[in-house]
């Protein structure tokens, strides 16, 4: 008898702090114009930006468990769709590609940090 479980994804094995660290690095680290890639919310410093990032991760874990797992195979894919969507509307109204490498980069830094 086979039992089918929802694909919660390997992100469940990463802590929110590990994911935030990977996002920080993927977004450019201390050299980034927008720490943790945060553009839509004002923050005062790196610690404040990290709190915003962690809150976003936590809230999206809840959303993933509630409904996101129905559309996305893994939590990180769901988080990427919310945190760094891959398409948007440009100034001319045309659809433009955004954040194409975000998920790959976050996964890279998660794995790299685990290998230390």
HELIX and SHEET records of a PDB file:
HELIX    1   1 UNK A   10  UNK A   13  5                                   4    
HELIX    2   2 UNK A   16  UNK A   26  1                                  11    
HELIX    3   3 UNK A   29  UNK A   31  5                                   3    
HELIX    4   4 UNK A   35  UNK A   37  5                                   3    
HELIX    5   5 UNK A   46  UNK A   66  1                                  21    
HELIX    6   6 UNK A   68  UNK A   70  5                                   3    
HELIX    7   7 UNK A   75  UNK A   83  1                                   9    
HELIX    8   8 UNK A  102  UNK A  115  1                                  14    
SHEET    1   A 2 UNK A  87  UNK A  89  0                                        
SHEET    2   A 2 UNK A  95  UNK A  97 -1                                        
END                                                                             
